[in-house]
Structure formats: C-alpha cells, structure tokens
Amino acid sequence: MGIRKLKNDIGKKVKALRREKGLSQEKLAEYVNMSREHISCIERGKNLPTVETLYCLANFFKIDIKHFF
C-alpha cells in the first residue's frame, strides 16, 4: 500500500465517521482539540495523521484504531 493510498483511505474513513455523527469539520475539530484545517487536510488525503491524532479520533468515535487501516 502506497503512502498516497493510505492517506486517502484514512481520510475517507474519518470523513465517513464524522458524517455518520452529523458533525461539521469545525465541531469535530473542537471535540478532538485540533484545527478545522487539520481535519480538512486529513479528510482530503493531504496529511497523514500521526498515531496520536488517530488515537484521539478513534477514542472520540469509540472505535479501535485498527479501523483506520
């Protein structure tokens, strides 16, 4: 799996989870203490989130971090 595909796959999963909860990027960012811009870049596959960021998102969504991979 290439890094570009990994970034895109994680971004799609974050976006889908956020939408399932009916949250805006702004609200999700507020809940996980990140900027809206950072959430946007993750969702668009521009940034590869750190393990710490994935852990925060997984905790918020109440899923196992493995869900992102």
N, CA, C and O atoms as a Maestro MAE file, in Angstrom:
{
 s_m_m2io_version
 :::
 2.0.0
}

f_m_ct {
 s_m_title
 :::
 protein
 m_atom[276] {
  # First column is atom index #
  i_m_mmod_type
  r_m_x_coord
  r_m_y_coord
  r_m_z_coord
  i_m_residue_number
  s_m_chain_name
  s_m_pdb_residue_name
  s_m_pdb_atom_name
  i_m_atomic_number
  :::
  1 25 0.862 -1.182 0.000 1 A "MET " " N  " 7
  2 3 0.000 0.000 0.000 1 A "MET " " CA " 6
  3 2 0.896 1.229 0.000 1 A "MET " " C  " 6
  4 15 1.775 1.367 0.850 1 A "MET " " O  " 8
  5 25 0.671 2.104 -0.942 2 A "GLY " " N  " 7
  6 3 1.447 3.328 -1.015 2 A "GLY " " CA " 6
  7 2 0.964 4.359 -0.015 2 A "GLY " " C  " 6
  8 15 -0.162 4.296 0.478 2 A "GLY " " O  " 8
  9 25 1.831 5.303 0.272 3 A "ILE " " N  " 7
  10 3 1.509 6.339 1.250 3 A "ILE " " CA " 6
  11 2 0.321 7.188 0.788 3 A "ILE " " C  " 6
  12 15 -0.510 7.591 1.602 3 A "ILE " " O  " 8
  13 25 0.245 7.456 -0.502 4 A "ARG " " N  " 7
  14 3 -0.869 8.260 -1.027 4 A "ARG " " CA " 6
  15 2 -2.201 7.544 -0.806 4 A "ARG " " C  " 6
  16 15 -3.184 8.154 -0.387 4 A "ARG " " O  " 8
  17 25 -2.217 6.249 -1.092 5 A "LYS " " N  " 7
  18 3 -3.440 5.468 -0.885 5 A "LYS " " CA " 6
  19 2 -3.797 5.417 0.594 5 A "LYS " " C  " 6
  20 15 -4.969 5.535 0.951 5 A "LYS " " O  " 8
  21 25 -2.811 5.246 1.447 6 A "LEU " " N  " 7
  22 3 -3.048 5.217 2.890 6 A "LEU " " CA " 6
  23 2 -3.674 6.527 3.359 6 A "LEU " " C  " 6
  24 15 -4.651 6.520 4.108 6 A "LEU " " O  " 8
  25 25 -3.107 7.655 2.917 7 A "LYS " " N  " 7
  26 3 -3.659 8.961 3.305 7 A "LYS " " CA " 6
  27 2 -5.093 9.107 2.826 7 A "LYS " " C  " 6
  28 15 -5.950 9.578 3.573 7 A "LYS " " O  " 8
  29 25 -5.365 8.712 1.596 8 A "ASN " " N  " 7
  30 3 -6.721 8.812 1.050 8 A "ASN " " CA " 6
  31 2 -7.698 7.904 1.786 8 A "ASN " " C  " 6
  32 15 -8.819 8.310 2.093 8 A "ASN " " O  " 8
  33 25 -7.276 6.679 2.067 9 A "ASP " " N  " 7
  34 3 -8.153 5.727 2.755 9 A "ASP " " CA " 6
  35 2 -8.499 6.209 4.161 9 A "ASP " " C  " 6
  36 15 -9.658 6.151 4.569 9 A "ASP " " O  " 8
  37 25 -7.504 6.682 4.897 10 A "ILE " " N  " 7
  38 3 -7.750 7.190 6.245 10 A "ILE " " CA " 6
  39 2 -8.662 8.412 6.182 10 A "ILE " " C  " 6
  40 15 -9.587 8.546 6.982 10 A "ILE " " O  " 8
  41 25 -8.400 9.288 5.240 11 A "GLY " " N  " 7
  42 3 -9.222 10.486 5.090 11 A "GLY " " CA " 6
  43 2 -10.680 10.166 4.823 11 A "GLY " " C  " 6
  44 15 -11.575 10.792 5.391 11 A "GLY " " O  " 8
  45 25 -10.918 9.192 3.959 12 A "LYS " " N  " 7
  46 3 -12.291 8.792 3.643 12 A "LYS " " CA " 6
  47 2 -12.991 8.214 4.870 12 A "LYS " " C  " 6
  48 15 -14.177 8.457 5.094 12 A "LYS " " O  " 8
  49 25 -12.249 7.452 5.653 13 A "LYS " " N  " 7
  50 3 -12.834 6.853 6.852 13 A "LYS " " CA " 6
  51 2 -13.168 7.918 7.893 13 A "LYS " " C  " 6
  52 15 -14.226 7.864 8.519 13 A "LYS " " O  " 8
  53 25 -12.277 8.879 8.077 14 A "VAL " " N  " 7
  54 3 -12.541 9.961 9.030 14 A "VAL " " CA " 6
  55 2 -13.775 10.743 8.590 14 A "VAL " " C  " 6
  56 15 -14.652 11.040 9.401 14 A "VAL " " O  " 8
  57 25 -13.835 11.069 7.320 15 A "LYS " " N  " 7
  58 3 -14.970 11.831 6.795 15 A "LYS " " CA " 6
  59 2 -16.278 11.062 6.974 15 A "LYS " " C  " 6
  60 15 -17.285 11.640 7.384 15 A "LYS " " O  " 8
  61 25 -16.270 9.764 6.670 16 A "ALA " " N  " 7
  62 3 -17.474 8.950 6.815 16 A "ALA " " CA " 6
  63 2 -17.918 8.883 8.276 16 A "ALA " " C  " 6
  64 15 -19.108 8.997 8.571 16 A "ALA " " O  " 8
  65 25 -16.973 8.701 9.181 17 A "LEU " " N  " 7
  66 3 -17.308 8.647 10.608 17 A "LEU " " CA " 6
  67 2 -17.883 9.976 11.086 17 A "LEU " " C  " 6
  68 15 -18.855 10.010 11.841 17 A "LEU " " O  " 8
  69 25 -17.273 11.065 10.638 18 A "ARG " " N  " 7
  70 3 -17.741 12.392 11.030 18 A "ARG " " CA " 6
  71 2 -19.169 12.606 10.536 18 A "ARG " " C  " 6
  72 15 -20.026 13.080 11.282 18 A "ARG " " O  " 8
  73 25 -19.417 12.258 9.292 19 A "ARG " " N  " 7
  74 3 -20.752 12.448 8.719 19 A "ARG " " CA " 6
  75 2 -21.793 11.559 9.396 19 A "ARG " " C  " 6
  76 15 -22.935 11.976 9.586 19 A "ARG " " O  " 8
  77 25 -21.402 10.330 9.762 20 A "GLU " " N  " 7
  78 3 -22.318 9.433 10.478 20 A "GLU " " CA " 6
  79 2 -22.799 10.070 11.777 20 A "GLU " " C  " 6
  80 15 -23.943 9.876 12.189 20 A "GLU " " O  " 8
  81 25 -21.922 10.825 12.413 21 A "LYS " " N  " 7
  82 3 -22.267 11.509 13.669 21 A "LYS " " CA " 6
  83 2 -22.975 12.833 13.421 21 A "LYS " " C  " 6
  84 15 -23.442 13.471 14.364 21 A "LYS " " O  " 8
  85 25 -23.059 13.253 12.155 22 A "GLY " " N  " 7
  86 3 -23.724 14.502 11.826 22 A "GLY " " CA " 6
  87 2 -22.941 15.732 12.262 22 A "GLY " " C  " 6
  88 15 -23.521 16.759 12.614 22 A "GLY " " O  " 8
  89 25 -21.620 15.615 12.233 23 A "LEU " " N  " 7
  90 3 -20.760 16.707 12.694 23 A "LEU " " CA " 6
  91 2 -20.148 17.475 11.536 23 A "LEU " " C  " 6
  92 15 -19.861 16.911 10.481 23 A "LEU " " O  " 8
  93 25 -19.956 18.748 11.743 24 A "SER " " N  " 7
  94 3 -19.170 19.555 10.807 24 A "SER " " CA " 6
  95 2 -17.698 19.333 11.127 24 A "SER " " C  " 6
  96 15 -17.351 18.817 12.189 24 A "SER " " O  " 8
  97 25 -16.847 19.728 10.200 25 A "GLN " " N  " 7
  98 3 -15.405 19.662 10.475 25 A "GLN " " CA " 6
  99 2 -15.061 20.524 11.679 25 A "GLN " " C  " 6
  100 15 -14.204 20.158 12.484 25 A "GLN " " O  " 8
  101 25 -15.722 21.663 11.805 26 A "GLU " " N  " 7
  102 3 -15.464 22.568 12.921 26 A "GLU " " CA " 6
  103 2 -15.770 21.912 14.259 26 A "GLU " " C  " 6
  104 15 -14.989 22.016 15.204 26 A "GLU " " O  " 8
  105 25 -16.925 21.228 14.335 27 A "LYS " " N  " 7
  106 3 -17.316 20.579 15.595 27 A "LYS " " CA " 6
  107 2 -16.378 19.431 15.933 27 A "LYS " " C  " 6
  108 15 -15.963 19.284 17.082 27 A "LYS " " O  " 8
  109 25 -16.040 18.611 14.933 28 A "LEU " " N  " 7
  110 3 -15.115 17.512 15.189 28 A "LEU " " CA " 6
  111 2 -13.789 18.062 15.674 28 A "LEU " " C  " 6
  112 15 -13.220 17.553 16.640 28 A "LEU " " O  " 8
  113 25 -13.295 19.088 15.019 29 A "ALA " " N  " 7
  114 3 -12.017 19.691 15.411 29 A "ALA " " CA " 6
  115 2 -12.072 20.185 16.856 29 A "ALA " " C  " 6
  116 15 -11.120 20.010 17.618 29 A "ALA " " O  " 8
  117 25 -13.173 20.791 17.218 30 A "GLU " " N  " 7
  118 3 -13.344 21.290 18.583 30 A "GLU " " CA " 6
  119 2 -13.309 20.135 19.584 30 A "GLU " " C  " 6
  120 15 -12.640 20.221 20.614 30 A "GLU " " O  " 8
  121 25 -14.028 19.060 19.279 31 A "TYR " " N  " 7
  122 3 -14.107 17.913 20.191 31 A "TYR " " CA " 6
  123 2 -12.766 17.210 20.385 31 A "TYR " " C  " 6
  124 15 -12.488 16.700 21.470 31 A "TYR " " O  " 8
  125 25 -11.932 17.178 19.341 32 A "VAL " " N  " 7
  126 3 -10.650 16.471 19.442 32 A "VAL " " CA " 6
  127 2 -9.465 17.426 19.582 32 A "VAL " " C  " 6
  128 15 -8.308 17.015 19.495 32 A "VAL " " O  " 8
  129 25 -9.771 18.710 19.801 33 A "ASN " " N  " 7
  130 3 -8.739 19.719 20.066 33 A "ASN " " CA " 6
  131 2 -7.729 19.845 18.920 33 A "ASN " " C  " 6
  132 15 -6.516 19.808 19.128 33 A "ASN " " O  " 8
  133 25 -8.263 19.993 17.715 34 A "MET " " N  " 7
  134 3 -7.451 20.209 16.517 34 A "MET " " CA " 6
  135 2 -8.065 21.368 15.742 34 A "MET " " C  " 6
  136 15 -9.162 21.826 16.060 34 A "MET " " O  " 8
  137 25 -7.362 21.828 14.744 35 A "SER " " N  " 7
  138 3 -7.921 22.890 13.910 35 A "SER " " CA " 6
  139 2 -8.810 22.275 12.828 35 A "SER " " C  " 6
  140 15 -8.617 21.127 12.428 35 A "SER " " O  " 8
  141 25 -9.774 23.049 12.367 36 A "ARG " " N  " 7
  142 3 -10.626 22.600 11.270 36 A "ARG " " CA " 6
  143 2 -9.791 22.329 10.034 36 A "ARG " " C  " 6
  144 15 -10.069 21.395 9.282 36 A "ARG " " O  " 8
  145 25 -8.772 23.141 9.825 37 A "GLU " " N  " 7
  146 3 -7.900 22.974 8.667 37 A "GLU " " CA " 6
  147 2 -7.188 21.623 8.702 37 A "GLU " " C  " 6
  148 15 -7.015 20.973 7.671 37 A "GLU " " O  " 8
  149 25 -6.779 21.213 9.896 38 A "HIS " " N  " 7
  150 3 -6.094 19.929 10.032 38 A "HIS " " CA " 6
  151 2 -7.053 18.780 9.703 38 A "HIS " " C  " 6
  152 15 -6.684 17.845 8.991 38 A "HIS " " O  " 8
  153 25 -8.268 18.852 10.216 39 A "ILE " " N  " 7
  154 3 -9.271 17.833 9.912 39 A "ILE " " CA " 6
  155 2 -9.536 17.804 8.406 39 A "ILE " " C  " 6
  156 15 -9.619 16.730 7.811 39 A "ILE " " O  " 8
  157 25 -9.666 18.963 7.801 40 A "SER " " N  " 7
  158 3 -9.905 19.057 6.360 40 A "SER " " CA " 6
  159 2 -8.777 18.404 5.568 40 A "SER " " C  " 6
  160 15 -9.031 17.653 4.626 40 A "SER " " O  " 8
  161 25 -7.543 18.684 5.943 41 A "CYS " " N  " 7
  162 3 -6.394 18.107 5.229 41 A "CYS " " CA " 6
  163 2 -6.349 16.587 5.379 41 A "CYS " " C  " 6
  164 15 -5.986 15.881 4.439 41 A "CYS " " O  " 8
  165 25 -6.713 16.086 6.554 42 A "ILE " " N  " 7
  166 3 -6.762 14.637 6.758 42 A "ILE " " CA " 6
  167 2 -7.829 14.036 5.856 42 A "ILE " " C  " 6
  168 15 -7.582 13.055 5.155 42 A "ILE " " O  " 8
  169 25 -9.022 14.633 5.879 43 A "GLU " " N  " 7
  170 3 -10.132 14.091 5.091 43 A "GLU " " CA " 6
  171 2 -9.850 14.118 3.592 43 A "GLU " " C  " 6
  172 15 -10.310 13.240 2.862 43 A "GLU " " O  " 8
  173 25 -9.108 15.105 3.133 44 A "ARG " " N  " 7
  174 3 -8.803 15.206 1.701 44 A "ARG " " CA " 6
  175 2 -7.575 14.390 1.315 44 A "ARG " " C  " 6
  176 15 -7.186 14.371 0.147 44 A "ARG " " O  " 8
  177 25 -6.965 13.719 2.281 45 A "GLY " " N  " 7
  178 3 -5.790 12.901 1.996 45 A "GLY " " CA " 6
  179 2 -4.526 13.709 1.784 45 A "GLY " " C  " 6
  180 15 -3.562 13.216 1.199 45 A "GLY " " O  " 8
  181 25 -4.521 14.945 2.256 46 A "LYS " " N  " 7
  182 3 -3.338 15.806 2.113 46 A "LYS " " CA " 6
  183 2 -2.322 15.557 3.223 46 A "LYS " " C  " 6
  184 15 -1.114 15.643 3.002 46 A "LYS " " O  " 8
  185 25 -2.828 15.244 4.430 47 A "ASN " " N  " 7
  186 3 -1.957 14.986 5.576 47 A "ASN " " CA " 6
  187 2 -2.155 13.563 6.066 47 A "ASN " " C  " 6
  188 15 -3.277 13.060 6.112 47 A "ASN " " O  " 8
  189 25 -1.059 12.922 6.430 48 A "LEU " " N  " 7
  190 3 -1.135 11.622 7.076 48 A "LEU " " CA " 6
  191 2 -1.153 11.887 8.580 48 A "LEU " " C  " 6
  192 15 -0.181 12.407 9.128 48 A "LEU " " O  " 8
  193 25 -2.245 11.537 9.249 49 A "PRO " " N  " 7
  194 3 -2.318 11.827 10.682 49 A "PRO " " CA " 6
  195 2 -1.303 11.006 11.468 49 A "PRO " " C  " 6
  196 15 -0.959 9.884 11.098 49 A "PRO " " O  " 8
  197 25 -0.841 11.592 12.546 50 A "THR " " N  " 7
  198 3 0.083 10.885 13.434 50 A "THR " " CA " 6
  199 2 -0.688 9.805 14.182 50 A "THR " " C  " 6
  200 15 -1.919 9.803 14.186 50 A "THR " " O  " 8
  201 25 0.031 8.900 14.807 51 A "VAL " " N  " 7
  202 3 -0.593 7.872 15.632 51 A "VAL " " CA " 6
  203 2 -1.377 8.539 16.762 51 A "VAL " " C  " 6
  204 15 -2.467 8.086 17.114 51 A "VAL " " O  " 8
  205 25 -0.836 9.593 17.319 52 A "GLU " " N  " 7
  206 3 -1.529 10.321 18.388 52 A "GLU " " CA " 6
  207 2 -2.861 10.885 17.898 52 A "GLU " " C  " 6
  208 15 -3.871 10.794 18.596 52 A "GLU " " O  " 8
  209 25 -2.863 11.463 16.704 53 A "THR " " N  " 7
  210 3 -4.095 12.001 16.128 53 A "THR " " CA " 6
  211 2 -5.098 10.887 15.870 53 A "THR " " C  " 6
  212 15 -6.281 11.035 16.177 53 A "THR " " O  " 8
  213 25 -4.637 9.776 15.307 54 A "LEU " " N  " 7
  214 3 -5.528 8.646 15.063 54 A "LEU " " CA " 6
  215 2 -6.100 8.108 16.369 54 A "LEU " " C  " 6
  216 15 -7.270 7.726 16.425 54 A "LEU " " O  " 8
  217 25 -5.289 8.076 17.408 55 A "TYR " " N  " 7
  218 3 -5.739 7.607 18.712 55 A "TYR " " CA " 6
  219 2 -6.842 8.519 19.254 55 A "TYR " " C  " 6
  220 15 -7.846 8.037 19.777 55 A "TYR " " O  " 8
  221 25 -6.656 9.832 19.131 56 A "CYS " " N  " 7
  222 3 -7.672 10.792 19.581 56 A "CYS " " CA " 6
  223 2 -8.973 10.609 18.806 56 A "CYS " " C  " 6
  224 15 -10.057 10.606 19.389 56 A "CYS " " O  " 8
  225 25 -8.858 10.460 17.496 57 A "LEU " " N  " 7
  226 3 -10.050 10.272 16.665 57 A "LEU " " CA " 6
  227 2 -10.735 8.945 16.996 57 A "LEU " " C  " 6
  228 15 -11.960 8.888 17.096 57 A "LEU " " O  " 8
  229 25 -9.963 7.897 17.164 58 A "ALA " " N  " 7
  230 3 -10.533 6.586 17.498 58 A "ALA " " CA " 6
  231 2 -11.255 6.651 18.839 58 A "ALA " " C  " 6
  232 15 -12.348 6.101 18.980 58 A "ALA " " O  " 8
  233 25 -10.659 7.314 19.818 59 A "ASN " " N  " 7
  234 3 -11.318 7.464 21.120 59 A "ASN " " CA " 6
  235 2 -12.619 8.230 20.981 59 A "ASN " " C  " 6
  236 15 -13.634 7.840 21.558 59 A "ASN " " O  " 8
  237 25 -12.602 9.304 20.231 60 A "PHE " " N  " 7
  238 3 -13.800 10.110 20.052 60 A "PHE " " CA " 6
  239 2 -14.908 9.294 19.396 60 A "PHE " " C  " 6
  240 15 -16.056 9.335 19.840 60 A "PHE " " O  " 8
  241 25 -14.571 8.557 18.345 61 A "PHE " " N  " 7
  242 3 -15.563 7.781 17.614 61 A "PHE " " CA " 6
  243 2 -15.873 6.430 18.270 61 A "PHE " " C  " 6
  244 15 -16.742 5.690 17.811 61 A "PHE " " O  " 8
  245 25 -15.140 6.121 19.359 62 A "LYS " " N  " 7
  246 3 -15.332 4.863 20.094 62 A "LYS " " CA " 6
  247 2 -15.123 3.645 19.193 62 A "LYS " " C  " 6
  248 15 -15.932 2.718 19.159 62 A "LYS " " O  " 8
  249 25 -14.015 3.686 18.471 63 A "ILE " " N  " 7
  250 3 -13.633 2.581 17.598 63 A "ILE " " CA " 6
  251 2 -12.190 2.192 17.915 63 A "ILE " " C  " 6
  252 15 -11.465 2.934 18.578 63 A "ILE " " O  " 8
  253 25 -11.795 1.042 17.440 64 A "ASP " " N  " 7
  254 3 -10.407 0.609 17.573 64 A "ASP " " CA " 6
  255 2 -9.578 1.334 16.523 64 A "ASP " " C  " 6
  256 15 -10.037 1.522 15.396 64 A "ASP " " O  " 8
  257 25 -8.381 1.738 16.872 65 A "ILE " " N  " 7
  258 3 -7.508 2.469 15.943 65 A "ILE " " CA " 6
  259 2 -7.270 1.662 14.662 65 A "ILE " " C  " 6
  260 15 -7.006 2.239 13.608 65 A "ILE " " O  " 8
  261 25 -7.363 0.332 14.748 66 A "LYS " " N  " 7
  262 3 -7.160 -0.529 13.576 66 A "LYS " " CA " 6
  263 2 -8.186 -0.264 12.492 66 A "LYS " " C  " 6
  264 15 -7.956 -0.603 11.331 66 A "LYS " " O  " 8
  265 25 -9.315 0.337 12.845 67 A "HIS " " N  " 7
  266 3 -10.367 0.635 11.860 67 A "HIS " " CA " 6
  267 2 -9.840 1.529 10.739 67 A "HIS " " C  " 6
  268 15 -10.337 1.471 9.614 67 A "HIS " " O  " 8
  269 25 -8.848 2.344 11.037 68 A "PHE " " N  " 7
  270 3 -8.320 3.283 10.042 68 A "PHE " " CA " 6
  271 2 -7.410 2.595 9.009 68 A "PHE " " C  " 6
  272 15 -7.080 3.192 7.984 68 A "PHE " " O  " 8
  273 25 -7.012 1.365 9.271 69 A "PHE " " N  " 7
  274 3 -6.063 0.690 8.382 69 A "PHE " " CA " 6
  275 2 -6.668 -0.471 7.634 69 A "PHE " " C  " 6
  276 15 -5.980 -1.127 6.852 69 A "PHE " " O  " 8
  :::
 }
 m_bond[275] {
  # First column is bond index #
  i_m_from
  i_m_to
  i_m_order
  :::
  1 1 2 1
  2 2 3 1
  3 3 4 2
  4 3 5 1
  5 5 6 1
  6 6 7 1
  7 7 8 2
  8 7 9 1
  9 9 10 1
  10 10 11 1
  11 11 12 2
  12 11 13 1
  13 13 14 1
  14 14 15 1
  15 15 16 2
  16 15 17 1
  17 17 18 1
  18 18 19 1
  19 19 20 2
  20 19 21 1
  21 21 22 1
  22 22 23 1
  23 23 24 2
  24 23 25 1
  25 25 26 1
  26 26 27 1
  27 27 28 2
  28 27 29 1
  29 29 30 1
  30 30 31 1
  31 31 32 2
  32 31 33 1
  33 33 34 1
  34 34 35 1
  35 35 36 2
  36 35 37 1
  37 37 38 1
  38 38 39 1
  39 39 40 2
  40 39 41 1
  41 41 42 1
  42 42 43 1
  43 43 44 2
  44 43 45 1
  45 45 46 1
  46 46 47 1
  47 47 48 2
  48 47 49 1
  49 49 50 1
  50 50 51 1
  51 51 52 2
  52 51 53 1
  53 53 54 1
  54 54 55 1
  55 55 56 2
  56 55 57 1
  57 57 58 1
  58 58 59 1
  59 59 60 2
  60 59 61 1
  61 61 62 1
  62 62 63 1
  63 63 64 2
  64 63 65 1
  65 65 66 1
  66 66 67 1
  67 67 68 2
  68 67 69 1
  69 69 70 1
  70 70 71 1
  71 71 72 2
  72 71 73 1
  73 73 74 1
  74 74 75 1
  75 75 76 2
  76 75 77 1
  77 77 78 1
  78 78 79 1
  79 79 80 2
  80 79 81 1
  81 81 82 1
  82 82 83 1
  83 83 84 2
  84 83 85 1
  85 85 86 1
  86 86 87 1
  87 87 88 2
  88 87 89 1
  89 89 90 1
  90 90 91 1
  91 91 92 2
  92 91 93 1
  93 93 94 1
  94 94 95 1
  95 95 96 2
  96 95 97 1
  97 97 98 1
  98 98 99 1
  99 99 100 2
  100 99 101 1
  101 101 102 1
  102 102 103 1
  103 103 104 2
  104 103 105 1
  105 105 106 1
  106 106 107 1
  107 107 108 2
  108 107 109 1
  109 109 110 1
  110 110 111 1
  111 111 112 2
  112 111 113 1
  113 113 114 1
  114 114 115 1
  115 115 116 2
  116 115 117 1
  117 117 118 1
  118 118 119 1
  119 119 120 2
  120 119 121 1
  121 121 122 1
  122 122 123 1
  123 123 124 2
  124 123 125 1
  125 125 126 1
  126 126 127 1
  127 127 128 2
  128 127 129 1
  129 129 130 1
  130 130 131 1
  131 131 132 2
  132 131 133 1
  133 133 134 1
  134 134 135 1
  135 135 136 2
  136 135 137 1
  137 137 138 1
  138 138 139 1
  139 139 140 2
  140 139 141 1
  141 141 142 1
  142 142 143 1
  143 143 144 2
  144 143 145 1
  145 145 146 1
  146 146 147 1
  147 147 148 2
  148 147 149 1
  149 149 150 1
  150 150 151 1
  151 151 152 2
  152 151 153 1
  153 153 154 1
  154 154 155 1
  155 155 156 2
  156 155 157 1
  157 157 158 1
  158 158 159 1
  159 159 160 2
  160 159 161 1
  161 161 162 1
  162 162 163 1
  163 163 164 2
  164 163 165 1
  165 165 166 1
  166 166 167 1
  167 167 168 2
  168 167 169 1
  169 169 170 1
  170 170 171 1
  171 171 172 2
  172 171 173 1
  173 173 174 1
  174 174 175 1
  175 175 176 2
  176 175 177 1
  177 177 178 1
  178 178 179 1
  179 179 180 2
  180 179 181 1
  181 181 182 1
  182 182 183 1
  183 183 184 2
  184 183 185 1
  185 185 186 1
  186 186 187 1
  187 187 188 2
  188 187 189 1
  189 189 190 1
  190 190 191 1
  191 191 192 2
  192 191 193 1
  193 193 194 1
  194 194 195 1
  195 195 196 2
  196 195 197 1
  197 197 198 1
  198 198 199 1
  199 199 200 2
  200 199 201 1
  201 201 202 1
  202 202 203 1
  203 203 204 2
  204 203 205 1
  205 205 206 1
  206 206 207 1
  207 207 208 2
  208 207 209 1
  209 209 210 1
  210 210 211 1
  211 211 212 2
  212 211 213 1
  213 213 214 1
  214 214 215 1
  215 215 216 2
  216 215 217 1
  217 217 218 1
  218 218 219 1
  219 219 220 2
  220 219 221 1
  221 221 222 1
  222 222 223 1
  223 223 224 2
  224 223 225 1
  225 225 226 1
  226 226 227 1
  227 227 228 2
  228 227 229 1
  229 229 230 1
  230 230 231 1
  231 231 232 2
  232 231 233 1
  233 233 234 1
  234 234 235 1
  235 235 236 2
  236 235 237 1
  237 237 238 1
  238 238 239 1
  239 239 240 2
  240 239 241 1
  241 241 242 1
  242 242 243 1
  243 243 244 2
  244 243 245 1
  245 245 246 1
  246 246 247 1
  247 247 248 2
  248 247 249 1
  249 249 250 1
  250 250 251 1
  251 251 252 2
  252 251 253 1
  253 253 254 1
  254 254 255 1
  255 255 256 2
  256 255 257 1
  257 257 258 1
  258 258 259 1
  259 259 260 2
  260 259 261 1
  261 261 262 1
  262 262 263 1
  263 263 264 2
  264 263 265 1
  265 265 266 1
  266 266 267 1
  267 267 268 2
  268 267 269 1
  269 269 270 1
  270 270 271 1
  271 271 272 2
  272 271 273 1
  273 273 274 1
  274 274 275 1
  275 275 276 2
  :::
 }
}
